[in-house]
Amino acid sequence: APPSIRRGLSYGTAMISWLGAVATGASACLSASVGIFGVISFLNPDFVYRRWMGFVAFQILNLVTIFCSCFEQALPKISKALLFVSVTSAAVVFVTLFATSRQHASPETFFITISNTSGWQDGIAFLIGSSGINWSLCCLDLVTHLAEEIPSPSTNIPRALMWSVVVGFISGILVITSVFVNTPAVDADGDNSALILFYKISGSKAVAVGIWIPILVVVVGALWSIQVWQSRLSWTISRERGFPLHRYLGRIAPEPFSTPVWSIVWSAAFSAAFGCLYLASELAFNSLISTGLLLQYISYSTPVVLLLVQGRSAFRHGPFWYPRLGLMANLIMLGWTMVAIVFYCFPYQIPAEAEKMNYVSAVLIVVAFFICTIWFTFGRRNYQVNYFLRK
């Protein structure tokens, strides 16, 4: 970046990335909490879910995953176990739903027929709805923030990035295909949660709960991974004096931790605050966490724009350097980011109603205001950029 805007742009990008991670963590925390109570309600129809229950479960899961992310030696073991559970769960869902389904969608229904109840044109409805499936490919930059903890990062990090896309794509396709091919007619106004869809397909509560529990484990595991991710972002920003209390947040705790424990607690505290917002207003909370994906896209796009402006040849090339393929990937990513920023802010249905409105655009403005405020009140005086990846 040009020297005149280098520090400010670096700080803004880092804060966008960190806030995106915190919002994503809050989303995973609530998803796991609601999923647990969904099982209870499914097995006990007389049970009535209250928002405070989800809030309490949210904070408990937040604390548990904080503890599990504090020990450096446990990270590789937990990661491998979660990868196995994730891949196995996708395969089990695929096989089980096809084996237990009593009816299947015809090829015409699956590939051609469009059921659109949003009020938007089909193309716009597709783009708005794609935000859901994009979550299977989010958090891609997590591994890049573990560069100091991974052997041979110049080769292993690109491999991890590419395999994350492959695993996320294949597992997502398996689950989506098995659900849509085998689901009976979907009631747009009914309960279409995953657990209920599994029950509609299999006709068995035991089967539905049996394949839903491993998915819940994966969601909790994702929350643990996000705790690690957001803490490393916080730690990196603190090492460059970007946060108040950076002297503490930038430290690595001694054995048996060997992790930035205070940064873990700092980031998790913001997730806990987001949970308090859920207790006050579910609509406000959903709008806030919905920005997680867009904030990630914006943080990815900023360095790519600078890369293209300065020239891709101006930077040191790593082992995985593909001039044409890399340029195409950069352009596609920038194009998709612009599409996502526009369409993910659209109302989910038209005519729009206040209680069902999409307030992501308003939240993005609040995020921009927050970052500008902390930059002018603290970051501009203290933040420093220590390293530039130039030839």
Steps between C-alpha positions, in 0.01 A plus 500: 500500500617859449685627809239769565222248564703192588452499876133595491416246231695228678322574825158514339553169322622332818204627700253395230651152500488477880141624528401257225653218702321608818166524318556157346584358842182643649304344214653156561444533875131574459457234231635235736285626788179506296589161352526346847165638608358392165572138594334548840192657343488232231500217753274683745226693316381659826833678543483874429823669394571841649761742374675512837566128472688554176688787663614283792605216269678756280713624789574147628620386157704817470676424831557132418656573162716774654649243735560246223677757281751606766733199467737501203585130518133405475431699182633249242329205669164674523528621140565151366214354703259768378604449138424129534162566664411763238578282198342193658184692594449621143538145368265360766233761424525428127474122534237502776259739331512312171462166680203603715315732262159382388486725195745677274475812291492447126796629296273771357396615848857499630677665206233710326203583723542820701300565816529869575280651773712809567323734260829576324584390148657154490854625432494751783346246737780256413771756577337602828456136602859410414616672819397190694708251305800735500545432871642158409794683338550780754789558744754411231762738637513323837802292408696806379492640854664184632812543285728516804353177638508288182809318367608610149227766477598610147381164364263366765281810523417511125427128513273545800316782322441294188397189692260708711320603181497143369372348826244777552371470144471121498345471846260785423393342171444162668277642772308739273440233237381241752256748655352648184472173311320327786296776665123489447320819402641786707257723685637853470319603819583187700800384702774417251787461744750226421375271777139522379604439140698194608188371675277569200740307277577203726168475684689411818578726795791277600658527154443875484661560839775247428625685193436844649718451810828459302414818311458679832842371602642644178334837570649511851835401350466784250437735791821379663689563174353848477614575856853415388457707183368817661758481780790483253360801318473687829852394594642620167326837528622534859861428404475806277341702783159511338292429811482659842670266750723382214784439746297214646315385190824465304658258748536124468415325825762258637461123525269315509317750276749639245213700348387865515258431784409864560419547131279190516312647796482845337342372178268262682382790716379677187321182392337492844387860450344400168314230692356768728367671189313179415333514840384855425401465133519191282457711185792727591717199584422325171581816305830532684621144445387510137778751435762239591520363147508843335770625736712200409455572130593867548813409697606257226431749221698793638848344462399348166407844365839633613671196350344571161563875521865464597556209263510133591866481399594758766466244780708198587361182350445193713512132396139512375521784248270473199507824295189445286299282736582729792392809309174333400437399862564857616255646248230242575534564872470877456200457272326269745573736789323783320205274419480381862517850648206607283271198513566386858361835614170452317183420698440126516145543374293762328296685591740562788370500857675665793517183710645300208717771348869449421695765692848389392565826315430697818731275701779551244468876551522451878809281457664765280420768759642284781826435313542867407435604859755265652752594229477874564483467879768233546637324193638802315731583791610148588459257209816404315561281197813293543537293186433529128502209259686673217789396278 
